[in-house]
Amino acid sequence: MADQKLLGIDLGGTTAKFAILTLAGEIQQKWSIQTNILDEGRHIVPDIIDSIRHRLSLYGMTKDDFIGIGMGSPGVIDRKAGTVIGAYNLNWTTLQPVKEQMESALGIPFEIDNDANVAALGERWQGAGENNPDVTFITLGTGVGGGIIAEGHLLHGVVGAAGEIGHVTVEPENGFLCTCGKHGCLETVASATGVVRVAHKLSEEYAGDSKIKALIDDGAEVTSKDIFDAAKAGDAFALMVVDKVCYYLGLAVANIGNLLNPSDIVIGGGVSAAGEFLRERVQKYFDAFTFTQVRQSTRVKLAQLGNDAGVIGAASLARKFIK
Amino acid sequence: MADQKLLGIDLGGTTAKFAILTLAGEIQQKWSIQTNILDEGRHIVPDIIDSIRHRLSLYGMTKDDFIGIGMGSPGVIDRKAGTVIGAYNLNWTTLQPVKEQMESALGIPFEIDNDANVAALGERWQGAGENNPDVTFITLGTGVGGGIIAEGHLLHGVVGAAGEIGHVTVEPENGFLCTCGKHGCLETVASATGVVRVAHKLSEEYAGDSKIKALIDDGAEVTSKDIFDAAKAGDAFALMVVDKVCYYLGLAVANIGNLLNPSDIVIGGGVSAAGEFLRERVQKYFDAFTFTQVRQSTRVKLAQLGNDAGVIGAASLARKFIK
């Protein structure tokens, strides 16, 4: 049918977000439910199915109104089988046959990919990526993740580890230890906790006046937002911390530019709420670490979709079912 | 026809290499001519056309025996228009309508891409890349170049600058000045001249006995090969130089792994003649700078096709004309 819809699901450890989209990418309905991770996460998929059934009935829609359903999920995804394993914030430690459950219950074709990749697809399709064929997305949140679209294709790599921008080594010597087991990962210095980690490290050598430095010395809790706010207000120490974070981000983003020459490298996630103040400082190092052709053609941008990137990108996965 | 062939051309500043291949990638005929770059390179394409006509007549073949012709060229390529500009080692400073000239003279469909990309396609198809969908190729020669194949597609980027691995920044602070105008590029430390540059730099601080260090101190000319040969023979200073070069290469290759998770990262070019001695040292740093999933799934390999990579990859471009 000409006016069939896409259904996107962005599954997280706290909530599952849903959206019904037109094929052109316009959100027509949006809702969310809490994620019940009890009992090894076995309620998650049934809750999602119930919620979809309820909403379809509410909107007077049937399975025939949908081209397909797309989902972004944490964990290790087998896209072909449609399974998830090792999604610890969902308590999914064993193999979950999500596609099989969804398709047999709802009768709508189903596609799944990992949550960072799906957010990248969303920003590329309807956000800062302007639907260009070459777009890289970086999300700075509790961790640092990302997704790479090149020549119009989302990259997965040989075991699905492509786009793990958080684990690019930006400090090869004496870098911080990362949760992944190696040292010097971008995530250790550019995630929300990474920014604070850089502040603690630099505070050891900083002698001047600074509210942030005083808080750290007092053992008070300081957040990434506190540091960016203080920097914006002119705190010299906070500015030094932000500059160091942007140096690492700029180096990573520049080398993505040098390797892939995307039209757009899009920065999202909680830390990117610092906005243009962050972006322009990343741009400064991007300019220093890229060669001319890339410096002139690859743009460093802020994300535009916020929390909607996930559902929009998830919905876009279902476009593969368009005949 | 079932037994139609591909014709590959690898155009360089000294010679143009040709090969006739089966659709399965087997070389059936191979020849080369000298590149005449006089008169602003205006003889180059006519010489290529003459050579192909001569060979086809020699082999009793006609245009109908060919699916298409593919070419790898230096310079800035417009793939769609089939033109080349800015290929200074060919004296091609103005726009060259290569596709138009070739197709109107020979009547065989023609496709063109840049030489490093084409070599990457060759190693991916018939060499160390084992025809996998995700393969990165790095060539260490006079410069450092490369090509990236991801999800089965050769990456070009928004202005064709993707795969410029030589300009990845590996030394963000106090790096050597590169011909591209920025500092700290991989090419400044891992090309043939880059290896010698690293030796000169390290020689300033090295106090022990070393044949290589003595030659440098005497102002004698030392090549990359001299340094690798001395390192293999146990020269402590040469070993230090090789280790530093492999640290930079390992860092760049590791971050390609962290971003793209290819099945294979293939190292070719003149410097890679050092063989397993080089590869194992790059692997050491690759292991240090990659996270577990990538370390376990992405392989660092030596190229297998040598000079044939170019003609084989060029021929593979013409597979797009298979109906």
Chai-1 contact restraints between the chains, C-beta under 6 A:
chainA,res_idxA,chainB,res_idxB,connection_type,confidence,min_distance_angstrom,max_distance_angstrom,comment,restraint_id
A,D134,B,G157,contact,1.0,0.0,6.0,A-B,restraint_1
A,D134,B,V158,contact,1.0,0.0,6.0,A-B,restraint_2
A,A150,B,A150,contact,1.0,0.0,6.0,A-B,restraint_3
A,A150,B,L155,contact,1.0,0.0,6.0,A-B,restraint_4
A,E151,B,H153,contact,1.0,0.0,6.0,A-B,restraint_5
A,E151,B,L155,contact,1.0,0.0,6.0,A-B,restraint_6
A,H153,B,E151,contact,1.0,0.0,6.0,A-B,restraint_7
A,L155,B,A150,contact,1.0,0.0,6.0,A-B,restraint_8
A,L155,B,E151,contact,1.0,0.0,6.0,A-B,restraint_9
A,G157,B,D134,contact,1.0,0.0,6.0,A-B,restraint_10
A,G157,B,L260,contact,1.0,0.0,6.0,A-B,restraint_11
A,G157,B,N261,contact,1.0,0.0,6.0,A-B,restraint_12
A,V158,B,D134,contact,1.0,0.0,6.0,A-B,restraint_13
A,V158,B,N261,contact,1.0,0.0,6.0,A-B,restraint_14
A,V158,B,S263,contact,1.0,0.0,6.0,A-B,restraint_15
A,V158,B,S297,contact,1.0,0.0,6.0,A-B,restraint_16
A,V159,B,Q293,contact,1.0,0.0,6.0,A-B,restraint_17
A,V159,B,S297,contact,1.0,0.0,6.0,A-B,restraint_18
A,A161,B,N261,contact,1.0,0.0,6.0,A-B,restraint_19
A,A161,B,Q293,contact,1.0,0.0,6.0,A-B,restraint_20
A,A161,B,V294,contact,1.0,0.0,6.0,A-B,restraint_21
A,A162,B,L260,contact,1.0,0.0,6.0,A-B,restraint_22
A,A162,B,N261,contact,1.0,0.0,6.0,A-B,restraint_23
A,E164,B,N258,contact,1.0,0.0,6.0,A-B,restraint_24
A,H167,B,N258,contact,1.0,0.0,6.0,A-B,restraint_25
A,H167,B,F291,contact,1.0,0.0,6.0,A-B,restraint_26
A,V168,B,N255,contact,1.0,0.0,6.0,A-B,restraint_27
A,V168,B,N258,contact,1.0,0.0,6.0,A-B,restraint_28
A,T169,B,F289,contact,1.0,0.0,6.0,A-B,restraint_29
A,P172,B,L251,contact,1.0,0.0,6.0,A-B,restraint_30
A,C180,B,F291,contact,1.0,0.0,6.0,A-B,restraint_31
A,K182,B,F291,contact,1.0,0.0,6.0,A-B,restraint_32
A,L251,B,P172,contact,1.0,0.0,6.0,A-B,restraint_33
A,N255,B,V168,contact,1.0,0.0,6.0,A-B,restraint_34
A,N258,B,E164,contact,1.0,0.0,6.0,A-B,restraint_35
A,N258,B,H167,contact,1.0,0.0,6.0,A-B,restraint_36
A,N258,B,V168,contact,1.0,0.0,6.0,A-B,restraint_37
A,L260,B,G157,contact,1.0,0.0,6.0,A-B,restraint_38
A,L260,B,A162,contact,1.0,0.0,6.0,A-B,restraint_39
A,N261,B,G157,contact,1.0,0.0,6.0,A-B,restraint_40
A,N261,B,V158,contact,1.0,0.0,6.0,A-B,restraint_41
A,N261,B,A161,contact,1.0,0.0,6.0,A-B,restraint_42
A,N261,B,A162,contact,1.0,0.0,6.0,A-B,restraint_43
A,S263,B,V158,contact,1.0,0.0,6.0,A-B,restraint_44
A,F289,B,T169,contact,1.0,0.0,6.0,A-B,restraint_45
A,F291,B,H167,contact,1.0,0.0,6.0,A-B,restraint_46
A,F291,B,C180,contact,1.0,0.0,6.0,A-B,restraint_47
A,F291,B,K182,contact,1.0,0.0,6.0,A-B,restraint_48
A,Q293,B,V159,contact,1.0,0.0,6.0,A-B,restraint_49
A,Q293,B,A161,contact,1.0,0.0,6.0,A-B,restraint_50
A,V294,B,A161,contact,1.0,0.0,6.0,A-B,restraint_51
A,S297,B,V158,contact,1.0,0.0,6.0,A-B,restraint_52
A,S297,B,V159,contact,1.0,0.0,6.0,A-B,restraint_53
